[in-house]
Amino acid sequence: FQLEEIPVQEIEHIAVSSTKIRAALHVGDIKKANELAGKLYALEGHVIHGEKRGRLIGFPTANLNVSDTHKLIPANGVYAVKAYFNDTVYKAMLNIGVRPTVSTTNHRSIEVNIFDFDQDIYDETLRIEFVDRLREEKKFNGIDELIAQLTIDKQEALSRF
């Protein structure tokens, strides 16, 4: 084996380290994590069946099961993401969390709403690249309030591309 030491890499006078990237992901600071890593943070998952509630309110989601149990999942919240399916990239928004407005359990899920997309992709694999965090996950006072916020989230996500 040959070992070659490289000098500390810095971005805007901040030494880059995997610890700093993980810390940024833990708090949902996707922009910082992406900047430190020099690329968009990504994860992959199989699309599984959910409760199909998003479809009923006009925001169908693909529920992801990330099979890599060691993969760091960013903090709960809503994100602007790129979704890759069959070599095509789609703009999308993604929620990580417990869906407090529509669920009474604390089961953490990953759901992606792919814009301008209408295909059956159950049991398929999606690759997700995180562009930016839009907001924290929160509980709304009903479905109408949730729909209004999702409409705002979609416009905000589109502005981040």
TORRO-599419 format. One record per atom (N, C-alpha, C, O): residue number from 1; x, y negated, z. Coordinates in steps of 0.2 Angstrom, whole numbers, plus 5000, padded with zeros to 4 digits. Each point is the difference from the previous one (the first is absolute). Example, Ala and Ser with C-alpha at 12.3 -4.5 7.8 and 13.67 -1.06 7.14 Angstrom:
! TORRO-599419
(1 (5066 5028 5039)) (1 (4996 4994 5000)) (1 (5004 4994 5000)) (1 (5005 5001 5003)) (2 (4993 4994 4993)) (2 (5004 4994 5001)) (2 (4996 4995 5003)) (2 (5003 4994 5001)) 
//
This chain:
! TORRO-599419
(1 (5004 5006 5000)) (1 (4996 4994 5000)) (1 (5004 4994 5000)) (1 (5006 5000 5003)) (2 (4992 4995 4994)) (2 (5003 4993 5000)) (2 (4996 4995 5003)) (2 (4994 5000 4998)) (3 (5008 4996 5006)) (3 (4996 4995 5003)) (3 (5002 4993 4998)) (3 (5006 4999 5000)) (4 (4990 4997 4998)) (4 (5001 4993 4998)) (4 (4996 4996 5004)) (4 (4994 5000 5000)) (5 (5009 4995 5004)) (5 (4997 4995 5004)) (5 (4998 4994 4995)) (5 (5004 4998 4997)) (6 (4990 5000 5004)) (6 (4998 4994 4996)) (6 (4999 4995 5005)) (6 (4998 5001 5006)) (7 (5003 4992 4992)) (7 (4999 4995 5005)) (7 (4992 4999 5001)) (7 (4996 5002 4997)) (8 (5003 4995 5009)) (8 (4993 4998 5002)) (8 (4996 4997 4994)) (8 (5003 4995 4998)) (9 (4991 5007 5001)) (9 (4996 4996 4995)) (9 (4996 4995 5003)) (9 (4997 5002 5005)) (10 (5003 4992 4993)) (10 (4996 4995 5003)) (10 (4995 4997 4995)) (10 (5001 4999 4994)) (11 (4993 4999 5008)) (11 (4995 4997 4996)) (11 (4998 4994 5004)) (11 (4998 5000 5006)) (12 (5004 4994 4992)) (12 (4998 4993 5004)) (12 (5003 5001 5007)) (12 (4997 4998 5004)) (13 (5009 5004 4996)) (13 (5004 5000 5006)) (13 (4997 5005 5005)) (13 (5002 5000 5006)) (14 (4994 5005 4992)) (14 (4998 5005 5004)) (14 (5003 5007 4998)) (14 (4999 5002 4994)) (15 (5004 5002 5010)) (15 (5003 5006 4999)) (15 (4995 5005 4998)) (15 (4995 5001 5004)) (16 (5005 5002 4991)) (16 (4995 5005 4998)) (16 (5002 5007 5003)) (16 (5005 5002 5001)) (17 (4989 5001 5002)) (17 (5001 5006 5003)) (17 (4993 5004 5000)) (17 (4995 4997 4999)) (18 (5006 5010 5001)) (18 (4993 5004 5000)) (18 (4996 4998 5006)) (18 (4994 5000 5000)) (19 (5009 4999 5006)) (19 (4997 4998 5006)) (19 (4996 4994 4999)) (19 (4994 4999 5002)) (20 (5008 4996 4995)) (20 (4997 4993 4998)) (20 (4994 5002 4995)) (20 (4995 4997 5001)) (21 (5006 5007 4995)) (21 (4995 5001 4995)) (21 (4994 5004 5003)) (21 (4994 4998 4999)) (22 (5008 5007 5005)) (22 (4995 5004 5004)) (22 (4996 4995 5005)) (22 (4994 5001 5000)) (23 (5009 4995 5003)) (23 (4997 4995 5005)) (23 (4995 4995 4996)) (23 (4995 4999 5002)) (24 (5007 4999 4992)) (24 (4996 4996 4996)) (24 (4993 5004 4998)) (24 (4995 4997 5000)) (25 (5006 5009 4998)) (25 (4994 5004 4998)) (25 (4996 5002 5006)) (25 (4994 5000 4999)) (26 (5009 5001 5007)) (26 (4996 5001 5006)) (26 (4995 4994 5001)) (26 (4994 5001 5003)) (27 (5008 4993 4996)) (27 (4995 4994 5001)) (27 (4997 4998 4994)) (27 (4996 4995 5000)) (28 (5005 5008 4994)) (28 (4996 4999 4994)) (28 (5003 4994 4996)) (28 (4997 4997 4996)) (29 (5010 5001 5006)) (29 (5003 4995 4996)) (29 (5003 5003 4994)) (29 (5006 5001 4999)) (30 (4990 5000 4996)) (30 (5002 5004 4994)) (30 (5004 4996 4996)) (30 (5005 5002 4997)) (31 (4994 4991 5002)) (31 (5005 4996 4996)) (31 (5007 5000 5003)) (31 (5005 5001 4996)) (32 (4996 4999 5011)) (32 (5007 5001 5002)) (32 (5003 5007 4999)) (32 (5005 5000 4998)) (33 (4991 5005 5003)) (33 (5002 5007 4999)) (33 (5002 5000 4992)) (33 (5005 5003 4999)) (34 (4991 4995 4997)) (34 (5002 5000 4993)) (34 (5006 4996 4998)) (34 (5004 5003 4996)) (35 (4997 4991 5007)) (35 (5006 4996 4999)) (35 (5006 5004 5002)) (35 (5005 5000 4997)) (36 (4995 5002 5010)) (36 (5005 5004 5002)) (36 (5002 5006 4996)) (36 (5006 5001 5000)) (37 (4989 5003 4998)) (37 (5002 5006 4996)) (37 (5002 4999 4993)) (37 (5003 5004 4997)) (38 (4995 4990 5001)) (38 (5001 4998 4993)) (38 (4995 5004 4995)) (38 (5002 5000 4994)) (39 (4993 5002 5008)) (39 (4995 5003 4996)) (39 (4993 5000 5004)) (39 (5000 4999 5006)) (40 (4995 5003 4991)) (40 (4993 5000 5003)) (40 (5000 5007 5004)) (40 (5002 5005 4997)) (41 (4995 4994 5009)) (41 (5000 5006 5004)) (41 (4994 5005 4997)) (41 (4995 4997 4998)) (42 (5006 5009 5002)) (42 (4995 5005 4996)) (42 (4999 5006 5005)) (42 (5004 5002 5004)) (43 (4990 5001 4994)) (43 (4998 5006 5003)) (43 (4996 5004 4995)) (43 (4997 4997 4995)) (44 (5002 5009 5006)) (44 (4997 5004 4995)) (44 (4995 5005 5004)) (44 (5001 5002 5006)) (45 (4993 4999 4991)) (45 (4995 5004 5004)) (45 (4995 5003 4995)) (45 (4999 4998 4994)) (46 (4998 5008 5008)) (46 (4995 5003 4996)) (46 (4993 4997 5002)) (46 (4999 4998 5006)) (47 (4997 5001 4989)) (47 (4993 4997 5001)) (47 (4996 5005 5003)) (47 (4999 5006 4997)) (48 (4998 4993 5009)) (48 (4996 5005 5003)) (48 (4992 4997 5000)) (48 (5000 4994 4999)) (49 (4996 5010 5003)) (49 (4993 4998 5000)) (49 (4999 4996 5007)) (49 (5003 5002 5005)) (50 (4993 4992 4995)) (50 (4999 4996 5005)) (50 (4992 5000 5001)) (50 (4997 5005 4998)) (51 (5001 4990 5006)) (51 (4993 5000 5001)) (51 (4996 4996 4994)) (51 (4994 5000 5001)) (52 (5009 4998 4994)) (52 (4997 4996 4995)) (52 (4996 4994 5001)) (52 (4996 4998 4997)) (53 (5006 4999 5009)) (53 (4997 4994 5002)) (53 (5002 4994 4995)) (53 (4996 4996 4999)) (54 (5010 5004 4999)) (54 (5003 4994 4996)) (54 (4996 5000 4994)) (54 (4998 4994 4997)) (55 (5000 5011 5000)) (55 (4997 5001 4993)) (55 (4993 4997 5001)) (55 (4997 4996 4996)) (56 (5000 5005 5010)) (56 (4993 4997 5001)) (56 (5000 4992 5001)) (56 (4995 4997 4999)) (57 (5010 5000 5003)) (57 (5000 4993 5001)) (57 (5004 4997 4994)) (57 (5002 4994 5000)) (58 (5000 5009 4995)) (58 (5003 4997 4994)) (58 (5008 5000 5000)) (58 (5003 4997 4996)) (59 (5000 5006 5009)) (59 (5007 5000 5000)) (59 (5002 5008 5001)) (59 (5002 5002 5006)) (60 (4998 5002 4989)) (60 (5001 5007 5001)) (60 (5008 5001 5002)) (60 (5004 4996 4997)) (61 (4997 5008 5007)) (61 (5007 5001 5002)) (61 (5003 5007 4999)) (61 (4996 5005 5000)) (62 (5010 4996 4999)) (62 (5003 5006 4999)) (62 (5004 5001 5007)) (62 (5004 4996 5002)) (63 (4994 5009 5002)) (63 (5002 5002 5006)) (63 (5007 5004 4999)) (63 (5000 5005 4997)) (64 (5005 4993 5006)) (64 (5007 5003 4999)) (64 (5002 5004 5006)) (64 (4999 4998 5006)) (65 (5003 5008 4993)) (65 (5003 5004 5005)) (65 (5008 5001 4998)) (65 (5002 5002 4995)) (66 (5002 4994 5009)) (66 (5007 5000 4999)) (66 (5003 5006 5003)) (66 (5000 5001 5007)) (67 (5002 5004 4989)) (67 (5003 5006 5003)) (67 (5006 5000 5003)) (67 (5002 5005 5004)) (68 (5002 4990 4995)) (68 (5007 4999 5003)) (68 (4999 4998 5007)) (68 (4998 4994 5001)) (69 (5002 5010 5004)) (69 (4998 4998 5007)) (69 (5005 4996 5003)) (69 (4999 4997 5005)) (70 (5007 5002 4992)) (70 (5005 4995 5002)) (70 (5000 4993 4997)) (70 (5004 4996 5002)) (71 (4991 5004 4993)) (71 (5000 4993 4997)) (71 (4997 4995 5004)) (71 (4995 5001 5004)) (72 (5009 4993 4997)) (72 (4997 4995 5004)) (72 (4994 4996 4996)) (72 (5001 4998 4995)) (73 (4994 5002 5009)) (73 (4994 4997 4997)) (73 (5000 4993 5003)) (73 (5000 4999 5006)) (74 (4999 4995 4990)) (74 (5000 4994 5003)) (74 (4994 4999 5005)) (74 (4996 5004 5000)) (75 (5005 4990 5003)) (75 (4995 4998 5005)) (75 (4993 5000 4997)) (75 (4999 4999 4994)) (76 (4996 5002 5010)) (76 (4993 4999 4998)) (76 (4999 4993 4997)) (76 (5003 4995 5002)) (77 (4993 5005 4993)) (77 (4998 4994 4996)) (77 (4998 5001 4993)) (77 (5000 5006 4998)) (78 (4999 4988 4999)) (78 (4998 5001 4993)) (78 (5006 4997 4996)) (78 (5003 4995 5001)) (79 (4999 5008 4993)) (79 (5006 4999 4996)) (79 (4998 4999 4993)) (79 (4995 5004 4997)) (80 (5009 4992 4999)) (80 (5000 5000 4993)) (80 (5005 5005 4998)) (80 (5005 5000 5002)) (81 (4993 5005 4994)) (81 (5004 5005 4998)) (81 (5000 5002 4992)) (81 (4995 4997 4997)) (82 (5010 5006 5001)) (82 (4999 5003 4993)) (82 (4999 5007 5001)) (82 (5003 5004 5004)) (83 (4992 4999 4992)) (83 (4999 5007 5000)) (83 (5002 5003 4993)) (83 (4998 4998 4995)) (84 (5006 5007 5006)) (84 (5002 5004 4994)) (84 (4996 5006 4999)) (84 (5000 5005 5004)) (85 (4997 4996 4990)) (85 (4997 5007 4999)) (85 (5001 5001 4992)) (85 (4999 4996 4996)) (86 (5003 5010 5003)) (86 (5002 5002 4993)) (86 (5004 4995 4996)) (86 (4998 4998 4994)) (87 (5007 5000 5009)) (87 (5005 4995 4997)) (87 (4997 4993 4998)) (87 (5003 4997 4996)) (88 (4991 5002 5007)) (88 (4997 4993 4999)) (88 (5000 4997 5007)) (88 (4999 5003 5005)) (89 (5003 4990 4995)) (89 (4999 4996 5006)) (89 (4994 4996 5001)) (89 (4998 4997 4995)) (90 (4999 5003 5010)) (90 (4994 4997 5001)) (90 (5001 4995 5006)) (90 (5003 5002 5005)) (91 (4993 4992 4995)) (91 (5000 4996 5006)) (91 (4995 5002 5004)) (91 (4995 5003 4998)) (92 (5006 4997 5009)) (92 (4996 5003 5005)) (92 (5001 4996 5007)) (92 (5004 4996 5001)) (93 (4991 5006 5003)) (93 (5001 4998 5007)) (93 (4999 5006 5004)) (93 (4996 5005 4998)) (94 (5007 4995 5008)) (94 (5000 5006 5004)) (94 (4999 4999 5007)) (94 (5003 4994 5003)) (95 (4993 5010 5001)) (95 (4999 4999 5007)) (95 (5004 5006 5004)) (95 (4999 5006 4998)) (96 (5004 4992 5007)) (96 (5003 5005 5004)) (96 (4997 4998 5007)) (96 (5000 4995 5003)) (97 (4996 5010 5000)) (97 (4998 4999 5007)) (97 (4994 5005 5001)) (97 (4999 5005 4997)) (98 (4997 4993 5008)) (98 (4995 5004 5003)) (98 (4993 4998 4997)) (98 (4995 5003 5002)) (99 (5004 4992 4994)) (99 (4994 4998 4997)) (99 (4995 4998 5005)) (99 (4994 5003 5001)) (100 (5007 4992 5004)) (100 (4996 4999 5006)) (100 (4993 4998 4998)) (100 (4995 5001 5004)) (101 (5003 4996 4990)) (101 (4993 4998 4999)) (101 (4996 5006 4998)) (101 (4994 5000 5002)) (102 (5009 5005 4995)) (102 (4996 5006 4998)) (102 (5001 5006 5003)) (102 (4996 5005 4999)) (103 (5009 4996 5006)) (103 (5002 5006 5003)) (103 (5000 4999 5008)) (103 (5002 4995 5002)) (104 (4996 5010 5001)) (104 (5000 5000 5007)) (104 (5006 5005 5003)) (104 (5001 5000 5006)) (105 (5003 5002 4989)) (105 (5006 5004 5003)) (105 (5006 4996 4999)) (105 (5000 4995 4997)) (106 (5005 5007 5006)) (106 (5007 4997 4999)) (106 (5004 5003 4995)) (106 (5007 5000 5001)) (107 (4990 5004 4994)) (107 (5004 5003 4995)) (107 (5003 4995 4995)) (107 (4997 4997 4997)) (108 (5010 5003 5003)) (108 (5003 4996 4995)) (108 (5000 5002 4993)) (108 (5002 5006 4999)) (109 (4996 4990 4997)) (109 (5000 5002 4993)) (109 (5003 4995 4995)) (109 (5002 4994 5002)) (110 (5000 5008 4992)) (110 (5003 4996 4995)) (110 (4995 5001 4994)) (110 (4999 5005 4997)) (111 (4998 4989 5001)) (111 (4995 5000 4995)) (111 (5002 4994 4995)) (111 (5002 4995 5002)) (112 (4998 5007 4991)) (112 (5002 4995 4995)) (112 (4994 4999 4996)) (112 (4997 5004 4997)) (113 (5002 4989 5001)) (113 (4994 4998 4996)) (113 (5004 4998 4993)) (113 (5004 4995 5000)) (114 (4996 5009 4995)) (114 (5004 4998 4994)) (114 (4995 4996 4995)) (114 (4994 5002 4999)) (115 (5009 4992 4999)) (115 (4996 4996 4996)) (115 (4999 5002 4993)) (115 (5005 5003 4997)) (116 (4989 4996 5000)) (116 (4999 5002 4993)) (116 (5002 5007 4999)) (116 (5003 5002 4995)) (117 (4994 5003 5009)) (117 (5002 5007 5000)) (117 (4994 5004 5001)) (117 (4996 4998 5005)) (118 (5002 5007 4991)) (118 (4994 5004 5001)) (118 (5002 5007 4998)) (118 (4997 5002 4995)) (119 (5007 5002 5009)) (119 (5001 5006 4998)) (119 (5000 5005 5006)) (119 (5001 4998 5006)) (120 (4997 5008 4993)) (120 (5000 5005 5005)) (120 (5007 5002 5001)) (120 (5003 5004 4996)) (121 (5000 4995 5010)) (121 (5007 5001 5001)) (121 (5001 5005 5007)) (121 (5006 5000 5002)) (122 (4989 5003 5000)) (122 (5000 5004 5006)) (122 (5006 5006 4998)) (122 (5000 5002 4995)) (123 (5004 4999 5010)) (123 (5005 5005 5000)) (123 (5006 4998 4996)) (123 (5005 5004 4998)) (124 (4995 4990 4999)) (124 (5005 4997 4996)) (124 (5005 4996 5005)) (124 (4998 4999 5006)) (125 (5008 5000 4991)) (125 (5005 4996 5004)) (125 (5000 4993 4998)) (125 (5000 4998 4994)) (126 (5000 4997 5011)) (126 (5001 4993 4999)) (126 (5007 4998 5003)) (126 (5001 5002 5005)) (127 (5002 4994 4991)) (127 (5006 4996 5003)) (127 (4998 4993 5001)) (127 (4997 4997 4996)) (128 (5004 5001 5010)) (128 (4998 4993 5002)) (128 (5007 4996 5002)) (128 (5004 5002 5003)) (129 (4996 4992 4994)) (129 (5005 4995 5002)) (129 (4997 4994 5003)) (129 (4996 4997 4997)) (130 (5007 5001 5009)) (130 (4997 4995 5004)) (130 (5003 4993 4997)) (130 (5006 4999 5000)) (131 (4990 4996 4998)) (131 (5002 4994 4998)) (131 (5000 4995 5006)) (131 (5005 4996 5001)) (132 (4989 5003 5003)) (132 (5000 4995 5005)) (132 (4994 5002 5005)) (132 (4995 5004 4998)) (133 (5005 4994 5008)) (133 (4995 5001 5005)) (133 (4995 4994 4999)) (133 (5002 4995 5000)) (134 (4992 5007 5000)) (134 (4995 4995 4999)) (134 (4997 4998 5007)) (134 (4999 4994 5001)) (135 (5000 5010 5003)) (135 (4997 4999 5007)) (135 (5000 5006 5004)) (135 (5002 5005 4998)) (136 (4997 4994 5009)) (136 (4999 5005 5005)) (136 (4993 5004 4998)) (136 (4996 4997 4998)) (137 (5004 5009 5005)) (137 (4993 5003 5000)) (137 (4996 4997 5005)) (137 (5003 4999 5006)) (138 (4991 5000 4993)) (138 (4995 4998 5005)) (138 (4993 5002 4999)) (138 (4998 5003 4995)) (139 (4998 4997 5011)) (139 (4994 5002 5000)) (139 (4995 4994 4998)) (139 (5001 4995 5003)) (140 (4994 5007 4992)) (140 (4996 4995 4998)) (140 (4993 5001 5003)) (140 (4999 5005 5003)) (141 (4997 4990 4997)) (141 (4993 5000 5003)) (141 (4995 5004 4996)) (141 (4994 4998 5000)) (142 (5008 5006 4995)) (142 (4995 5003 4996)) (142 (5003 5001 4993)) (142 (5005 4997 4998)) (143 (4992 5007 4998)) (143 (5002 5002 4993)) (143 (5000 4993 4996)) (143 (5005 5000 4996)) (144 (4990 4996 5004)) (144 (5000 4994 4996)) (144 (5006 4996 5001)) (144 (5003 4997 4995)) (145 (4999 5002 5011)) (145 (5006 4996 5002)) (145 (5007 5004 4997)) (145 (5004 4996 4998)) (146 (4996 5010 5003)) (146 (5005 5004 4997)) (146 (5001 4999 4993)) (146 (5005 4999 4997)) (147 (4989 5002 4999)) (147 (5000 4999 4993)) (147 (5003 4993 4998)) (147 (5004 4999 4995)) (148 (4994 4996 5008)) (148 (5002 4993 4999)) (148 (5008 4999 5001)) (148 (5003 4997 4996)) (149 (4999 5007 5009)) (149 (5007 4999 5001)) (149 (5004 5004 4995)) (149 (5006 4998 4998)) (150 (4992 5008 5000)) (150 (5003 5004 4995)) (150 (5000 4996 4993)) (150 (5005 5001 4997)) (151 (4990 4995 5002)) (151 (5000 4996 4994)) (151 (5006 4995 5000)) (151 (5003 4999 4995)) (152 (4997 4998 5011)) (152 (5006 4995 5001)) (152 (5007 5004 4999)) (152 (5004 4997 4997)) (153 (4996 5009 5007)) (153 (5006 5004 5000)) (153 (5002 5001 4992)) (153 (5006 5000 4999)) (154 (4990 5002 4997)) (154 (5001 5002 4993)) (154 (5003 4994 4997)) (154 (5005 5001 4996)) (155 (4992 4993 5004)) (155 (5003 4994 4997)) (155 (5007 4999 5003)) (155 (5004 4998 4996)) (156 (4997 5002 5010)) (156 (5006 4999 5003)) (156 (5005 5005 4998)) (156 (5006 4998 4998)) (157 (4992 5008 5001)) (157 (5005 5005 4998)) (157 (5002 4999 4993)) (157 (5006 5000 4998)) (158 (4989 4998 4997)) (158 (5002 4998 4993)) (158 (5005 4994 5000)) (158 (5004 5000 4995)) (159 (4995 4996 5009)) (159 (5005 4994 5000)) (159 (5007 5001 5002)) (159 (5004 4996 4999)) (160 (4997 5010 5004)) (160 (5007 5002 5002)) (160 (5004 5004 4995)) (160 (5006 5001 5001)) (161 (4991 5000 4993)) (161 (5003 5004 4995)) (161 (5003 4995 4995)) (161 (5004 5002 4995)) 
//
